[in-house]
Amino acid sequence: MEPFSIHVSDEVLNDVKERVARTRWPLDFANDDWQYGANTAYMKELADYWVNKYDWRAQERKMNAFSHFRTKIDGLPIHFIHQRGKGPNPMPLIMTHGWPWTFWDLQKVIAPLSDPASFGGDPNDAFDVVVPSLPGYGYSTPLTKPGINCHNTADLWVKLMQDELGYKRFAAQGGDWGSILTTQLGHKYADRVIGVHIHLTVNLDIMAGNADGPTPEDYSPEEQPWLEKKLNFFQNESGYSALHMTKPQTPAVALADSPMGLAAWIVEKRRTWGDTHGNVESRFSKDDLITTVMLYWVTESIGTSMRYYYEMAHHPWVRSHDRKPVIEAPTAIVALPGEIFVQPRRWAERYYNLKRWTVLPGGGHFAAMEEPEAMIKDIRAFFRTLRG
């Protein structure tokens, strides 16, 4: 384990700006509301900002204000932030991102969770915050080993927290892939996990038949809009996933060569999956959007990030036990109205050892970026009940 600082060469920065400036734009029409995908007029506006106003060095300085490290676990490169808590007894907490996220999507919650007193909170709520990059994402690269998915990444996180950092027990939090991975921790490692806090609920064998998933009857009358949104997601918004699960290397060739192609692939998801009501910049600034794209670009990780889907689909989950609930660790779930889909509480009470259920009035798939204060409040409140 070695300290690590993010620094991108001037050569790479100059190259990406030149590529953005030379983008060959497609014909686009009748697409004002993005129904065909990324709107070219907006992407041109973003490109102009990227070339003329965006400052990667300023973003680098913000990222390097945190304590970064790199290590190898089972031969795999793993990057992570380890921000030690300021309080009498900080609880170790590992927080996991998803796709098309990066570790930097947790930027707004790391400092308040690790140093609550500096943000008007109680120092007794402090956490030692660990934020890794998933294998094959960002600076957890290069990934050259096949077969790496959420389920075995959970094994890596146990080794990171226990063997590398020395925590016998720890808390876990996540969204998107991070929710699935955190759920696996709560299933397989309930004896080592203090509790799990998630904001996308899925059964762990989602890629292999949805055997334990909720039925339409599980949705209460008040939850019917959640069922409708879920059906719409899988019918109209999941094409990217089918491609990632089957032939991820084909789009990787295009996206690794065109920064604006990569931006279109990511920004369209930010607009659709965030609680943006069609205005992506209501939740994510241009700097936010470009920095996300840059973290994929400068680490050349878009291809291996998409392979995560393939490995989930082709290496189905295997239960570690047949007990009920499937997730034995104490669990908190946050439901956000803009999430890609929200599962019913009735099912969650069967599947998880559910201890806390929070429905927020706003926010979407990228919860820690969209509603950081609400997420911080909920994480603190849940784990406060589990502190020794």
PEWO-V278946 format. One record per residue. SS is DSSP state (alpha for helix, beta for strand, coil for the rest). PHI is phi in radians with two decimals (* if undefined). Layout:
SS & PHI
SS & PHI
//
This chain:
coil & *
beta & -2.29
beta & -1.03
beta & -2.49
coil & -2.13
coil & -1.46
coil & -2.64
coil & -1.81
coil & -1.19
alpha & -1.04
alpha & -1.05
alpha & -1.17
alpha & -1.14
alpha & -1.15
alpha & -1.11
alpha & -1.18
alpha & -1.14
alpha & -1.11
alpha & -1.13
alpha & -1.08
alpha & -1.13
coil & -1.64
coil & -0.94
coil & -1.63
coil & -1.50
coil & -1.41
coil & -1.15
coil & -2.43
coil & -2.67
coil & 0.92
coil & -2.29
coil & -1.08
coil & -1.76
coil & 1.14
coil & -1.18
coil & -1.62
coil & 2.16
coil & -0.95
coil & -1.39
alpha & -1.14
alpha & -1.06
alpha & -1.19
alpha & -1.13
alpha & -1.15
alpha & -1.08
alpha & -1.15
alpha & -1.10
alpha & -1.07
alpha & -1.12
alpha & -1.02
alpha & -1.28
alpha & -1.86
coil & -2.28
coil & -1.14
coil & -2.16
alpha & -1.08
alpha & -1.06
alpha & -1.14
alpha & -1.18
alpha & -1.02
alpha & -1.09
alpha & -1.09
alpha & -1.13
alpha & -1.33
coil & -1.23
coil & -1.68
coil & -1.59
beta & -1.76
beta & -2.50
beta & -2.30
beta & -2.61
beta & -2.16
beta & -2.21
coil & 0.93
coil & 1.40
beta & -1.76
beta & -1.27
beta & -2.27
beta & -1.80
beta & -2.74
beta & -1.59
beta & -2.28
beta & -1.83
coil & -1.26
coil & -1.32
coil & -1.97
coil & 3.13
coil & -1.20
coil & -2.70
coil & -1.06
beta & -1.57
beta & -1.19
beta & -2.39
beta & -1.77
beta & -2.08
beta & -2.11
coil & -1.56
coil & -2.40
coil & -2.15
coil & -1.62
coil & -1.65
coil & -2.44
alpha & -0.97
alpha & -1.27
alpha & -1.23
alpha & -1.73
alpha & -1.00
alpha & -1.39
alpha & -1.89
alpha & -1.09
alpha & -1.14
alpha & -1.09
alpha & -1.30
alpha & -1.46
coil & -2.36
alpha & -1.06
alpha & -1.06
alpha & -1.24
alpha & -2.09
coil & 1.43
coil & -1.77
coil & -1.63
alpha & -1.05
alpha & -1.19
alpha & -1.61
coil & -1.18
beta & -2.14
beta & -1.45
beta & -1.62
beta & -2.05
beta & -2.17
beta & -1.47
coil & -1.58
coil & -0.97
coil & -0.97
coil & 1.50
coil & -2.00
coil & 0.91
coil & -1.55
coil & -1.53
coil & -2.51
coil & -1.38
coil & -1.68
coil & -2.13
coil & -1.89
coil & -1.35
coil & 1.56
coil & -1.53
coil & -2.47
alpha & -1.03
alpha & -1.18
alpha & -1.49
alpha & -1.17
alpha & -1.02
alpha & -1.10
alpha & -1.11
alpha & -1.14
alpha & -1.11
alpha & -1.16
alpha & -1.08
alpha & -1.25
alpha & -1.56
alpha & -1.41
alpha & -1.45
coil & -1.87
coil & 1.42
coil & -1.62
coil & -1.22
coil & -2.35
beta & -2.71
beta & -1.66
beta & -2.47
beta & -2.53
beta & -3.00
coil & -2.38
coil & 1.00
alpha & -0.92
alpha & -1.07
alpha & -1.17
alpha & -1.13
alpha & -1.11
alpha & -1.13
alpha & -1.09
alpha & -1.09
alpha & -1.03
alpha & -1.24
alpha & -1.51
alpha & -1.43
coil & -2.14
coil & -1.05
coil & -1.32
coil & -1.92
beta & -1.81
beta & -1.13
beta & -3.13
beta & -2.20
beta & -2.24
beta & -2.36
coil & -2.38
coil & -2.49
coil & -1.78
coil & -2.50
coil & -1.24
coil & -1.17
coil & -1.73
alpha & -0.99
alpha & -1.46
alpha & -2.27
coil & 1.95
coil & 1.02
coil & -1.03
coil & -1.82
coil & -1.31
coil & -1.21
coil & -1.76
alpha & -0.99
alpha & -1.22
alpha & -1.26
coil & -1.47
coil & -1.23
alpha & -0.96
alpha & -1.24
alpha & -1.65
alpha & -0.98
alpha & -1.04
alpha & -1.16
alpha & -1.11
alpha & -1.09
alpha & -1.16
alpha & -1.07
alpha & -1.08
alpha & -1.12
alpha & -1.04
alpha & -1.26
alpha & -1.49
alpha & -2.06
coil & -2.16
coil & -1.92
alpha & -1.06
alpha & -0.99
alpha & -1.17
alpha & -1.05
alpha & -1.19
alpha & -1.08
alpha & -1.33
alpha & -1.98
alpha & -2.39
alpha & -1.13
alpha & -1.25
alpha & -1.18
alpha & -1.16
alpha & -1.04
alpha & -1.06
alpha & -1.26
alpha & -1.28
coil & -1.32
coil & -1.83
coil & -2.15
alpha & -1.09
alpha & -1.33
alpha & -1.09
alpha & -1.08
alpha & -1.08
alpha & -1.09
alpha & -1.08
alpha & -1.57
alpha & -1.12
alpha & -1.03
alpha & -1.24
alpha & -1.06
alpha & -1.16
alpha & -1.37
alpha & -1.56
coil & -1.35
coil & -1.47
coil & -1.77
coil & 0.91
coil & 1.58
coil & -1.98
alpha & -1.04
alpha & -1.41
alpha & -1.27
coil & -2.13
coil & -2.32
coil & -1.28
alpha & -1.03
alpha & -1.07
alpha & -1.02
alpha & -1.10
alpha & -1.19
alpha & -1.12
alpha & -1.03
alpha & -1.09
alpha & -1.08
alpha & -1.15
alpha & -1.31
alpha & -1.22
alpha & -1.24
coil & -1.69
coil & 0.91
coil & -1.98
alpha & -1.10
alpha & -1.11
alpha & -1.26
alpha & -1.15
alpha & -1.25
alpha & -1.10
alpha & -0.97
alpha & -1.14
alpha & -1.01
alpha & -1.20
alpha & -1.19
alpha & -1.26
alpha & -1.76
coil & -2.31
coil & -1.03
coil & -1.11
coil & -2.10
coil & -1.09
coil & -1.59
coil & -2.81
coil & -1.93
coil & -1.34
coil & -2.09
coil & -1.22
coil & -1.06
beta & -1.77
beta & -1.49
beta & -1.16
beta & -0.93
beta & -2.22
beta & -2.06
beta & -2.18
beta & -1.92
beta & -1.79
beta & -2.04
beta & -1.11
beta & -1.65
coil & -1.08
coil & -1.06
coil & -2.80
coil & -2.18
coil & -1.47
coil & -1.29
alpha & -1.12
alpha & -1.00
alpha & -1.18
alpha & -1.03
alpha & -1.21
alpha & -1.44
alpha & -1.47
beta & -2.00
beta & -1.43
beta & -1.33
beta & -2.01
beta & -2.59
beta & -2.36
beta & -2.18
beta & -1.88
beta & -1.53
beta & -1.34
beta & -2.60
beta & 1.91
beta & -2.34
coil & -1.12
coil & -1.77
alpha & -0.99
alpha & -1.18
alpha & -1.47
alpha & -1.49
coil & -2.31
alpha & -1.08
alpha & -1.14
alpha & -1.16
alpha & -1.17
alpha & -1.03
alpha & -1.05
alpha & -1.25
alpha & -1.08
alpha & -1.07
alpha & -1.11
alpha & -1.16
alpha & -1.29
alpha & -1.05
coil & -1.32
coil & -1.92
coil & -1.30
coil & -1.23
//
